Amino acid sequence: MTEMKIGDQTIRYDRDATVAIYGNMEGGYAEKCGCVFCKNFAAQRNLVYPASFRALLEQLGADPNKEGETPDSHYFEYFFTKAHPNHRAFDGGPMLALEFTTHVKWVLENNPDEGRHT
């Protein structure tokens, strides 16, 4: 286990175990959901993460293309939490989630109202 302090949080992580788990995952939430909002996120996924956040994901061993859910916010922020989306790939061991929120522009040709879930 490696220990890291970010702001007022101290975490312990196992990069090799994280890489192995992500290696067994087929894709991120955006691909699994497939709604027009998730498709819009996936279309610009590489643009919404600041370079410092991408570096953090790399250090932790987390694949930036395999998010657990897709929240929208007016600004980018992230934090660690024990609450997380349930994904079977992480069953059976301790887990800490890295939650983030960000705002994404609408880049698809589809009207976003076409994809609303009722």
N, C-alpha and C positions, 0 to 999 in steps of 0.2 A: 504494500500500500504506500502511496505517495501522499503527502500532506501538502495542502496549498491554502494560503490565506488570500481571500479576495474581499476587499472592503472589511466589514465587520464579521464575515463568515469564514470559518475554517472548515475545509472539507478534506476527506481522505478518499482517494480513488485508485483503482487498479486499471491502468490504461490498457494492458494486454487483454484483460477480461472484457473491457468495454469494446475494444476492437473486435474481439471474437463474437460478441453478442450482435453487434451491428452487422458483422459479416454474414450472419445467418438470417437477417431480416430482409424481406423481399423489397420493401420500399417504404416510403413515408406515408403519413396519414393523408396527405393531399392526393396521392394516387389512389389510395384505398377508398376514400370518400367519393371522389369523382364529381362533386357538385361544381358548378361554375365558379364559385368563390375559391374553392381549393385549386381548381385548374388555373385560376388567375394567380394565386400564390405560387404555384409550381412553375408557372411561366416566367417568373422573375425572382425565384428563390435565390439565385446567385447574386442578385443585386441588393437585397434587403438586409443582409447581414453585414455589419461593419467589419472591417479588416481585423480589429482587435477581438471581436467575438468569434470570427472564423479561426483565429489563432488559438483562442481558448478551447474551442471544440477540437481542434487538432491535438492540442496538448492532452486533453482528456481522452481522446480516442473516439469521440462521437462523430458520426457521419452527418454532415449538415443537410443531406438529402433525405434523411429518414426521421423527420420530426414526428412527435406523438400526437399533435393536434395543431390547429392553425388559428391562433387568436389574432385580432386586429386591434391596434391602438393608435393613438395620434403620435406616438414617439417610440423609440426603441429603448427597451430596458430589459434586464434579465436578473434572475436571482435563483438560488438553490432552494429546494423544498423537498420534504419527504412525501408530500402529496403529489400524485402523478397519474397520468392515464395508465390504465392497465394494459400492458402488452405482454403476451405470453413469453416473449423472448427474455424478459427480465424476471420471470418467476424463479423462486427458489433461492434467492440470495438478497443481501442488503442492497438497497437502491436509493439513490439520491437523484432527483430530477433537476434539470437545468431548465427553468421556465423562461420564456421570453415573449415579449409582445412587440409588435412593430406595425407600422402603417404601410400598406401596399397600394400603389396606384392601380387603377383599372386599366389593364393593357389588352384585354381580349376584345374581339369584335362583338361578342354576345352582349346583350343587355343584361346587367346584373339582376334585374327583377325576374328574368326567365329562370333563374336557378334557385329561387327562394324555396326552402322547405316549408310545407304547411303543416 
